[in-house]
Amino acid sequence: MMRLFGSLLASSKASKHPLLVLERSLAAYLATNKQYAYEPRFFSAQPQSAIPQEFKFSQTHAGDKSVQENNKSGIHVMSIQHVKPDKPTPHELRLYKLSALDQINIPSYVPFIFFYPNNVNGNTNINIDNLVIERSKLLRDSLLETLTRFYPFAGKYMDDNNIVCTDEGVHYVETRVDGDLSSFVAKPDYTLLQGLLPSPLNCKEPTLGQYLSLIQVNFFSCGGVAISMYNSHKLIDGRTYSTFLNAWASAAKYDDPQKMVYPNFVSSSLFHPNTNVASSASCPLSFLAVRPAMLKRGKCSTKRFLFDSSGIQTLKEKAAASTSVSPTRVLAVTSLIWKCATAASRSLHGERPSILQFAMNIRGRFAPPVPENAIGNICWTGVTRCDKLKDSLRLETMIENIKAGIAKVDSGFLEKFKGEQGSDYIVDEMIQLGGQLSTYDADFYSSSSMCNYGFNEVDFGWGKPVWSCYGNFRDDIPLYANVIILMDTRNGDGVEAWVTLGQEEMEILENDPDLLSSSYMLLSSLVLFKLD
């Protein structure tokens, strides 16, 4: 994930006091609670209840304070723990230095959820409780091993320069969900996804001294499981997110050591931390990534659009007919949505510039390339614009504009990020970016793609996820509107686009003939919220 997620729809603050840490095994929970019947009564095409914005927990048993439940939502919390590395971090590694690129990222939490069926091959005699216990142990044991290699993930963010790696562990929650995973995935209600995430984040509390990772494992009544993670963007970009997940899955499958995924901690030695610019808790370097002009007030709408392979091919052919550029599926979809969103805004507000910032994984753009398993924010923000008079709103025009913005972030530009003077250059470029993204007489859009990151390849031993999604659209934290988030479809050749716009703009966008001719709108994902 790129720096964009520092400003995307995620709280920049964490709960000062996480939920009470409970050291109670899942097996003990199941032994003292009645058996769950396999009954898809909670999630359905027309859900009867919704997860509240703030969870109100009640005790499961009188006198037993070790288990808490959210009875209103049908999600029962079985255990809350600190999962720590299985081996202590050596003393010389206990202060992890953030790189100059990490320093400029807002410490927001980025949530994703991955849905897995029970995959018992039609065996109706399977004992769901035994299956849950087996998979619970597998996930926790493999996480212990993985955290030993990814030791900063078990640390805490202390200041703009360091992560303290004292093996306090990740915040780890296990739940049982009343419902059938396949019913929910078939037609998800996005408001319900909040309950599948770890403890709610509180934007009123500071992030210093908080977890880098929070994980929640949700076991459905059918035996399916949804694994969700909040990871801090202070250290973890999209590629780092994927590297960690695939390493965890590899450990769960007991892969051969030669097939295991290992992290590379080269970032801070390449991009030396900035020590020349004054930084404090009240005014960190990450403030350079804040774009006040991009904040919008009023009602917003989020909808999900599916582009299958045939729709994407149509887009590519349309672009090839009038330009020499051969776009990727991500470039084609991003360009189309940007074009349609700009047209919707101009129909309401008149002609004005449209500016797109897009996240870029820059590991492969260095000479020689930085390894893809390098940990940290090795990413940059590209910027392009469509001027009201110079550029017409055509698909090929938007593609060419984005390609021009990408071309500016070449190896010659990026090599200046390295070495002793690199951090000063990064700060200067951030100030330049801020100037481009600070005018109030333009429309701003943000785009980030998780395509080709291997999220759909994360297999813990019972198959690949049937669906993965971004997981944070809340109405109680500051949000950026005009956002495009792209994910791979399950088969890998399509694109699922989550688009957030003002409600009026969305009403126009969803009826745009160019968009509808290339995609399917999935109505069940509609979310409305108000930005005050």
DAWOVEN-V732810 format. One record per residue. N is the residue number from 0. RES is the residue in three letters. SS is DSSP state (h for helix, s for strand, l for the rest). NEAR is the number of other C-alpha atoms within 12 Angstrom. D_CENTER is the distance of its C-alpha to the mean C-alpha in Angstrom with 2 decimals. Layout:
BEGIN
N_RES_SS_NEAR_D_CENTER, N_RES_SS_NEAR_D_CENTER
END
This chain:
BEGIN
0_MET_l_50_7.29, 1_MET_l_45_9.95, 2_ARG_h_47_11.48, 3_LEU_h_45_10.54, 4_PHE_h_48_7.45, 5_GLY_h_44_10.37, 6_SER_h_44_11.68, 7_LEU_l_47_9.18, 8_LEU_l_41_9.71, 9_ALA_l_37_8.97, 10_SER_l_37_12.01, 11_SER_l_37_13.35, 12_LYS_l_33_15.45, 13_ALA_l_37_15.58, 14_SER_l_27_18.32, 15_LYS_l_20_21.39, 16_HIS_l_21_22.76, 17_PRO_l_26_20.44, 18_LEU_l_28_21.98, 19_LEU_l_23_25.19, 20_VAL_l_26_24.93, 21_LEU_l_25_26.77, 22_GLU_l_21_28.23, 23_ARG_l_25_29.23, 24_SER_l_26_28.84, 25_LEU_h_36_27.48, 26_ALA_h_23_30.91, 27_ALA_h_17_32.62, 28_TYR_h_32_30.57, 29_LEU_h_26_31.51, 30_ALA_h_16_35.09, 31_THR_l_18_35.58, 32_ASN_l_19_33.93, 33_LYS_l_11_35.31, 34_GLN_l_18_34.00, 35_TYR_l_29_31.33, 36_ALA_l_20_32.75, 37_TYR_l_24_30.81, 38_GLU_l_21_30.61, 39_PRO_l_24_27.88, 40_ARG_l_25_28.84, 41_PHE_l_33_25.65, 42_PHE_l_35_23.28, 43_SER_l_25_25.14, 44_ALA_l_24_25.20, 45_GLN_l_17_26.59, 46_PRO_l_23_25.06, 47_GLN_l_16_27.67, 48_SER_l_21_25.61, 49_ALA_l_27_22.37, 50_ILE_l_29_20.40, 51_PRO_l_24_21.56, 52_GLN_l_25_19.53, 53_GLU_l_19_21.06, 54_PHE_l_27_21.84, 55_LYS_l_21_25.58, 56_PHE_l_23_26.48, 57_SER_s_20_29.98, 58_GLN_s_18_31.72, 59_THR_s_23_32.01, 60_HIS_s_14_35.53, 61_ALA_l_10_38.17, 62_GLY_l_10_38.46, 63_ASP_s_15_35.34, 64_LYS_s_21_32.64, 65_SER_s_28_30.47, 66_VAL_s_36_28.52, 67_GLN_s_32_26.90, 68_GLU_s_32_26.08, 69_ASN_s_29_24.49, 70_ASN_l_25_27.30, 71_LYS_l_23_26.50, 72_SER_l_33_23.26, 73_GLY_l_34_24.61, 74_ILE_s_40_22.12, 75_HIS_s_39_24.18, 76_VAL_s_46_22.94, 77_MET_s_40_24.90, 78_SER_s_38_24.01, 79_ILE_s_34_22.10, 80_GLN_s_32_22.50, 81_HIS_s_32_21.81, 82_VAL_s_39_21.26, 83_LYS_l_34_22.78, 84_PRO_l_30_23.49, 85_ASP_l_22_26.58, 86_LYS_l_21_28.30, 87_PRO_l_25_28.60, 88_THR_l_27_27.17, 89_PRO_l_17_30.20, 90_HIS_h_13_31.45, 91_GLU_h_12_31.12, 92_LEU_h_22_27.34, 93_ARG_l_22_26.71, 94_LEU_s_23_25.86, 95_TYR_s_37_22.98, 96_LYS_s_37_23.28, 97_LEU_l_39_20.36, 98_SER_l_41_20.89, 99_ALA_h_43_21.72, 100_LEU_h_49_18.39, 101_ASP_h_47_16.61, 102_GLN_h_47_19.06, 103_ILE_l_47_18.14, 104_ASN_l_44_14.46, 105_ILE_l_42_13.90, 106_PRO_l_50_13.03, 107_SER_l_47_10.31, 108_TYR_s_49_7.97, 109_VAL_s_46_4.16, 110_PRO_s_42_4.33, 111_PHE_s_41_4.75, 112_ILE_s_38_8.49, 113_PHE_s_41_11.07, 114_PHE_s_42_14.57, 115_TYR_s_38_17.74, 116_PRO_l_34_21.33, 117_ASN_l_35_24.09, 118_ASN_l_27_25.69, 119_VAL_l_19_29.15, 120_ASN_l_11_30.92, 121_GLY_l_10_32.66, 122_ASN_l_13_34.27, 123_THR_l_13_35.14, 124_ASN_l_11_36.78, 125_ILE_l_17_33.64, 126_ASN_l_20_33.34, 127_ILE_h_30_29.88, 128_ASP_h_31_30.22, 129_ASN_h_20_31.20, 130_LEU_h_29_28.29, 131_VAL_h_35_25.85, 132_ILE_h_28_27.67, 133_GLU_h_23_27.66, 134_ARG_h_33_23.96, 135_SER_h_36_23.20, 136_LYS_h_21_25.41, 137_LEU_h_25_24.02, 138_LEU_h_37_20.40, 139_ARG_h_38_21.61, 140_ASP_h_25_24.18, 141_SER_h_33_21.95, 142_LEU_h_42_19.37, 143_LEU_h_33_22.39, 144_GLU_h_32_23.30, 145_THR_h_37_19.92, 146_LEU_h_38_19.64, 147_THR_h_35_23.08, 148_ARG_h_33_21.88, 149_PHE_l_45_18.57, 150_TYR_h_42_20.55, 151_PRO_h_47_18.61, 152_PHE_h_49_15.79, 153_ALA_h_44_18.65, 154_GLY_l_41_19.75, 155_LYS_s_37_19.28, 156_TYR_s_41_18.59, 157_MET_l_27_22.12, 158_ASP_l_30_22.56, 159_ASP_l_39_21.59, 160_ASN_l_35_23.17, 161_ASN_s_29_22.57, 162_ILE_s_36_20.74, 163_VAL_s_32_23.37, 164_CYS_l_35_23.19, 165_THR_l_31_25.59, 166_ASP_l_34_23.94, 167_GLU_l_35_23.17, 168_GLY_l_38_20.41, 169_VAL_s_41_17.07, 170_HIS_s_43_17.11, 171_TYR_s_42_17.52, 172_VAL_s_48_18.29, 173_GLU_s_49_19.98, 174_THR_s_44_20.88, 175_ARG_s_47_23.08, 176_VAL_s_43_22.30, 177_ASP_l_37_25.29, 178_GLY_l_35_24.58, 179_ASP_l_36_24.14, 180_LEU_h_41_20.79, 181_SER_h_30_22.21, 182_SER_h_26_23.39, 183_PHE_h_38_20.06, 184_VAL_h_32_18.23, 185_ALA_h_20_21.23, 186_LYS_l_23_20.74, 187_PRO_l_32_17.81, 188_ASP_l_32_18.13, 189_TYR_h_35_14.80, 190_THR_h_30_16.30, 191_LEU_h_37_16.86, 192_LEU_h_41_13.30, 193_GLN_h_36_13.31, 194_GLY_h_43_15.95, 195_LEU_h_50_14.07, 196_LEU_l_43_11.75, 197_PRO_l_44_13.43, 198_SER_l_41_15.89, 199_PRO_l_41_15.19, 200_LEU_l_38_14.52, 201_ASN_l_27_17.61, 202_CYS_l_23_17.48, 203_LYS_l_17_21.19, 204_GLU_l_18_21.02, 205_PRO_l_24_20.58, 206_THR_l_33_17.85, 207_LEU_l_32_20.52, 208_GLY_l_28_21.33, 209_GLN_s_39_18.18, 210_TYR_s_48_16.10, 211_LEU_l_44_13.64, 212_SER_s_47_12.11, 213_LEU_s_41_12.49, 214_ILE_s_43_12.78, 215_GLN_s_45_14.32, 216_VAL_s_48_16.27, 217_ASN_s_46_17.71, 218_PHE_s_44_20.95, 219_PHE_s_42_22.25, 220_SER_l_37_26.02, 221_CYS_l_39_26.27, 222_GLY_l_42_24.86, 223_GLY_l_40_21.50, 224_VAL_s_46_18.45, 225_ALA_s_48_14.84, 226_ILE_s_46_12.82, 227_SER_s_41_9.89, 228_MET_s_41_8.35, 229_TYR_s_47_7.63, 230_ASN_s_49_7.91, 231_SER_s_49_9.75, 232_HIS_l_47_9.28, 233_LYS_l_57_13.04, 234_LEU_l_53_13.18, 235_ILE_l_47_10.00, 236_ASP_l_48_8.81, 237_GLY_h_50_7.27, 238_ARG_h_38_10.72, 239_THR_h_43_11.21, 240_TYR_h_43_8.31, 241_SER_h_36_10.13, 242_THR_h_34_13.43, 243_PHE_h_43_13.14, 244_LEU_h_45_12.26, 245_ASN_h_35_15.10, 246_ALA_h_38_17.35, 247_TRP_h_36_17.01, 248_ALA_h_38_17.83, 249_SER_h_31_20.62, 250_ALA_h_34_22.13, 251_ALA_h_32_22.11, 252_LYS_l_26_24.12, 253_TYR_l_24_26.49, 254_ASP_l_19_26.16, 255_ASP_l_11_28.92, 256_PRO_l_12_28.31, 257_GLN_l_10_28.52, 258_LYS_l_14_25.57, 259_MET_l_25_23.38, 260_VAL_l_31_20.33, 261_TYR_l_30_21.09, 262_PRO_l_31_19.36, 263_ASN_s_24_21.08, 264_PHE_l_29_21.43, 265_VAL_l_24_23.14, 266_SER_h_35_20.97, 267_SER_h_32_23.03, 268_SER_h_26_26.23, 269_LEU_h_35_25.37, 270_PHE_l_35_23.94, 271_HIS_l_29_26.20, 272_PRO_l_35_25.04, 273_ASN_l_36_26.56, 274_THR_l_23_29.53, 275_ASN_l_16_31.47, 276_VAL_l_23_29.54, 277_ALA_l_16_29.99, 278_SER_l_20_26.85, 279_SER_l_17_26.78, 280_ALA_l_20_24.67, 281_SER_l_14_25.80, 282_CYS_l_18_25.25, 283_PRO_l_26_22.75, 284_LEU_h_37_22.12, 285_SER_h_38_18.56, 286_PHE_h_26_20.43, 287_LEU_h_31_21.07, 288_ALA_h_42_17.57, 289_VAL_l_34_18.29, 290_ARG_l_32_19.53, 291_PRO_h_22_21.62, 292_ALA_h_24_22.93, 293_MET_h_34_19.59, 294_LEU_s_31_19.59, 295_LYS_l_28_21.15, 296_ARG_l_21_23.11, 297_GLY_s_21_24.12, 298_LYS_s_25_22.77, 299_CYS_s_33_19.69, 300_SER_s_36_18.77, 301_THR_s_43_15.69, 302_LYS_s_35_16.64, 303_ARG_s_38_15.49, 304_PHE_s_38_17.58, 305_LEU_s_34_18.29, 306_PHE_s_39_19.95, 307_ASP_l_27_21.91, 308_SER_h_27_23.71, 309_SER_h_19_26.84, 310_GLY_h_28_25.23, 311_ILE_h_32_23.57, 312_GLN_h_26_26.96, 313_THR_h_26_28.60, 314_LEU_h_37_26.44, 315_LYS_h_30_27.26, 316_GLU_h_23_30.93, 317_LYS_h_26_31.05, 318_ALA_h_29_29.75, 319_ALA_h_21_32.10, 320_ALA_l_15_35.04, 321_SER_l_17_35.10, 322_THR_l_18_33.41, 323_SER_l_16_33.51, 324_VAL_l_24_29.73, 325_SER_l_22_28.21, 326_PRO_l_32_24.55, 327_THR_l_26_21.75, 328_ARG_h_37_20.01, 329_VAL_h_40_16.96, 330_LEU_h_38_19.53, 331_ALA_h_42_21.59, 332_VAL_h_49_19.02, 333_THR_h_47_17.60, 334_SER_h_43_21.26, 335_LEU_h_45_22.36, 336_ILE_h_49_19.86, 337_TRP_h_47_20.60, 338_LYS_h_37_24.28, 339_CYS_h_35_24.31, 340_ALA_h_43_22.41, 341_THR_h_43_24.83, 342_ALA_h_36_27.75, 343_ALA_h_33_26.77, 344_SER_h_31_26.64, 345_ARG_h_25_29.91, 346_SER_h_19_31.64, 347_LEU_h_20_31.05, 348_HIS_h_17_31.33, 349_GLY_l_17_33.38, 350_GLU_l_23_32.98, 351_ARG_l_28_30.84, 352_PRO_s_31_28.64, 353_SER_s_42_25.12, 354_ILE_s_39_22.74, 355_LEU_s_42_19.46, 356_GLN_s_43_17.15, 357_PHE_s_43_14.93, 358_ALA_s_42_12.76, 359_MET_s_39_14.65, 360_ASN_s_39_14.44, 361_ILE_l_38_17.97, 362_ARG_h_34_18.87, 363_GLY_h_21_21.12, 364_ARG_h_25_22.70, 365_PHE_l_24_24.73, 366_ALA_l_17_28.21, 367_PRO_l_14_28.09, 368_PRO_l_19_24.38, 369_VAL_l_29_22.22, 370_PRO_l_26_21.27, 371_GLU_l_34_17.97, 372_ASN_l_34_17.64, 373_ALA_s_36_18.12, 374_ILE_l_43_15.93, 375_GLY_l_52_14.69, 376_ASN_l_47_13.61, 377_ILE_l_50_15.81, 378_CYS_s_45_14.68, 379_TRP_s_41_16.40, 380_THR_s_42_16.44, 381_GLY_s_38_18.92, 382_VAL_s_35_20.87, 383_THR_s_37_23.26, 384_ARG_s_38_25.36, 385_CYS_s_38_27.56, 386_ASP_l_23_30.70, 387_LYS_l_21_32.65, 388_LEU_l_13_35.87, 389_LYS_l_14_35.10, 390_ASP_l_23_32.52, 391_SER_l_23_32.91, 392_LEU_l_32_30.07, 393_ARG_l_26_30.16, 394_LEU_h_38_27.49, 395_GLU_h_34_29.12, 396_THR_h_32_29.25, 397_MET_h_38_25.52, 398_ILE_h_42_24.95, 399_GLU_h_32_27.52, 400_ASN_h_37_26.09, 401_ILE_h_39_22.62, 402_LYS_h_30_24.41, 403_ALA_h_20_26.52, 404_GLY_h_26_23.59, 405_ILE_h_27_22.13, 406_ALA_h_20_25.65, 407_LYS_h_21_25.96, 408_VAL_l_31_23.36, 409_ASP_l_25_25.73, 410_SER_h_21_26.92, 411_GLY_h_15_29.63, 412_PHE_h_21_27.29, 413_LEU_h_35_24.83, 414_GLU_h_26_27.67, 415_LYS_h_25_28.57, 416_PHE_h_37_25.47, 417_LYS_l_31_27.16, 418_GLY_l_22_29.99, 419_GLU_l_22_31.61, 420_GLN_l_21_31.38, 421_GLY_h_28_27.88, 422_SER_h_34_26.25, 423_ASP_h_28_28.74, 424_TYR_h_27_27.96, 425_ILE_h_39_24.21, 426_VAL_h_32_25.10, 427_ASP_h_21_27.55, 428_GLU_h_27_25.10, 429_MET_h_32_22.59, 430_ILE_h_22_25.57, 431_GLN_h_18_26.42, 432_LEU_h_26_22.97, 433_GLY_h_25_23.30, 434_GLY_h_19_26.63, 435_GLN_h_28_25.36, 436_LEU_l_34_22.71, 437_SER_l_22_25.00, 438_THR_l_20_27.50, 439_TYR_l_19_27.80, 440_ASP_l_19_29.70, 441_ALA_s_26_26.93, 442_ASP_s_43_23.96, 443_PHE_s_38_20.58, 444_TYR_s_46_17.59, 445_SER_s_46_14.19, 446_SER_s_44_12.60, 447_SER_s_42_9.71, 448_SER_s_40_9.96, 449_MET_l_39_8.35, 450_CYS_l_36_11.92, 451_ASN_l_26_14.20, 452_TYR_l_30_11.81, 453_GLY_l_31_13.34, 454_PHE_h_39_10.70, 455_ASN_h_33_13.61, 456_GLU_h_31_15.99, 457_VAL_l_35_14.85, 458_ASP_l_31_18.20, 459_PHE_l_37_19.40, 460_GLY_l_27_22.85, 461_TRP_l_28_22.88, 462_GLY_l_24_21.35, 463_LYS_l_27_18.14, 464_PRO_l_36_15.68, 465_VAL_l_33_17.16, 466_TRP_s_35_13.92, 467_SER_s_37_10.15, 468_CYS_s_42_8.00, 469_TYR_s_42_5.22, 470_GLY_l_35_6.92, 471_ASN_l_42_8.10, 472_PHE_l_42_11.18, 473_ARG_l_36_13.88, 474_ASP_l_30_17.33, 475_ASP_l_22_18.24, 476_ILE_l_28_16.29, 477_PRO_l_31_16.67, 478_LEU_l_39_14.59, 479_TYR_s_44_14.73, 480_ALA_l_43_16.09, 481_ASN_l_46_16.64, 482_VAL_s_44_13.10, 483_ILE_s_42_12.41, 484_ILE_s_45_9.21, 485_LEU_s_39_10.52, 486_MET_s_42_10.04, 487_ASP_s_36_13.02, 488_THR_l_31_15.45, 489_ARG_l_29_16.85, 490_ASN_l_23_19.81, 491_GLY_l_27_17.94, 492_ASP_l_23_20.19, 493_GLY_l_30_18.68, 494_VAL_s_40_15.73, 495_GLU_s_42_13.94, 496_ALA_s_41_13.32, 497_TRP_s_43_11.94, 498_VAL_s_47_14.28, 499_THR_s_43_14.98, 500_LEU_s_47_18.52, 501_GLY_s_36_21.47, 502_GLN_h_31_23.20, 503_GLU_h_25_26.22, 504_GLU_h_32_24.42, 505_MET_h_37_22.47, 506_GLU_h_24_25.86, 507_ILE_h_25_27.14, 508_LEU_h_37_24.18, 509_GLU_l_34_24.17, 510_ASN_l_20_27.82, 511_ASP_l_25_27.67, 512_PRO_h_17_29.74, 513_ASP_h_28_28.05, 514_LEU_h_35_24.62, 515_LEU_h_23_26.16, 516_SER_l_23_28.19, 517_SER_l_32_25.19, 518_SER_l_31_22.69, 519_TYR_s_28_22.69, 520_MET_s_27_21.34, 521_LEU_s_25_19.99, 522_LEU_s_21_21.53, 523_SER_s_25_20.19, 524_SER_s_33_16.77, 525_LEU_s_29_18.58, 526_VAL_s_31_17.53, 527_LEU_s_25_19.74, 528_PHE_s_28_19.38, 529_LYS_s_24_21.43, 530_LEU_s_24_20.73, 531_ASP_l_15_23.66
END
